[in-house]
Amino acid sequence: MAVSRVTRNYQVTVPRELRELADIKVGDTMLFVREGEDILLKKIDKDLLGRGFGLWKRAQEKTPWLVDKLRTEAERRFKGLKLQ
C-alpha cells in the first residue's frame, strides 16, 4: 500500500514502488476510471491509437472486412482498459 497527497494544483505523485511495478515513465499517458466510490489509475499504451490507424494504411480499399477487423480490435483494446 502506498499513499500520496493531492497538491494545490490537484496533482498526485505516483509512489516509487508503484511506478516501478507498473513501469510508469515520464511522459506516459494515464487513464483515470471511476468504479463506484473508487478511482483506478491505468497506464495507456502509447501506440494504441497509432496501431489502430495503421490498419487503414495497410488496406488497399475500405471493405466491410476491414471495418469488422477495426471494430473487433477496438473492442478488444477497450476491454483491456475496462472502458466498456
C-alpha positions as CSV (number, residue, x, y, z in Angstrom):
1,M,0.0,0.0,0.0
2,A,1.2,3.5,-0.8
3,V,-0.1,6.9,0.0
4,S,0.2,10.3,-1.9
5,R,-1.2,13.7,-1.2
6,V,-3.0,15.9,-3.6
7,T,-1.2,19.2,-4.2
8,R,-2.8,22.6,-4.5
9,N,-2.8,22.1,-8.3
10,Y,-4.6,18.8,-7.9
11,Q,-1.6,16.8,-8.8
12,V,-0.7,13.4,-7.3
13,T,2.7,11.8,-7.3
14,V,2.6,8.0,-8.0
15,P,4.8,6.4,-5.3
16,R,8.1,4.9,-6.5
17,E,7.1,1.3,-5.6
18,L,4.0,1.5,-7.8
19,R,5.8,3.4,-10.6
20,E,8.4,0.6,-10.7
21,L,5.8,-2.2,-10.6
22,A,3.7,-0.7,-13.4
23,D,6.8,0.5,-15.4
24,I,5.5,4.1,-15.4
25,K,7.9,6.5,-17.1
26,V,7.9,10.3,-17.5
27,G,5.5,11.2,-20.4
28,D,3.3,8.1,-20.1
29,T,-0.4,8.7,-20.5
30,M,-2.6,7.6,-17.6
31,L,-6.3,6.9,-17.6
32,F,-8.5,7.6,-14.5
33,V,-11.5,5.3,-14.3
34,R,-14.3,5.7,-11.7
35,E,-15.7,2.4,-10.4
36,G,-18.4,3.2,-7.8
37,E,-16.6,5.0,-5.0
38,D,-13.1,4.0,-6.2
39,I,-10.9,5.7,-8.8
40,L,-8.5,3.4,-10.7
41,L,-5.3,4.7,-12.4
42,K,-4.2,2.8,-15.5
43,K,-1.3,3.2,-17.9
44,I,-2.3,3.6,-21.5
45,D,-0.3,2.0,-24.3
46,K,1.2,5.0,-26.3
47,D,0.7,3.2,-29.6
48,L,-3.0,2.2,-29.0
49,L,-4.4,4.7,-31.5
50,G,-1.4,4.7,-33.8
51,R,-1.7,0.9,-34.4
52,G,-5.5,1.3,-35.0
53,F,-5.0,4.0,-37.6
54,G,-2.1,1.9,-39.1
55,L,-4.7,-0.7,-40.2
56,W,-6.0,1.9,-42.7
57,K,-2.6,2.4,-44.2
58,R,-2.2,-1.3,-44.9
59,A,-5.6,-1.5,-46.6
60,Q,-5.8,-1.1,-50.3
61,E,-9.5,-0.5,-50.2
62,K,-12.0,0.1,-47.4
63,T,-14.1,-3.1,-47.3
64,P,-16.6,-4.5,-44.8
65,W,-13.9,-6.9,-43.7
66,L,-11.6,-4.1,-42.7
67,V,-14.4,-2.3,-40.8
68,D,-15.1,-5.5,-38.9
69,K,-11.4,-6.0,-38.1
70,L,-11.2,-2.4,-36.8
71,R,-14.3,-2.9,-34.7
72,T,-13.1,-6.2,-33.2
73,E,-9.6,-4.7,-32.4
74,A,-11.1,-1.6,-30.8
75,E,-13.5,-3.7,-28.7
76,R,-10.5,-6.0,-27.5
77,R,-8.4,-2.9,-26.6
78,F,-11.3,-1.2,-24.8
79,K,-12.0,-4.4,-22.8
80,G,-8.3,-4.3,-21.7
81,L,-8.8,-0.8,-20.4
82,K,-12.2,-1.7,-18.9
83,L,-13.9,1.2,-20.7
84,Q,-16.9,-0.8,-21.7
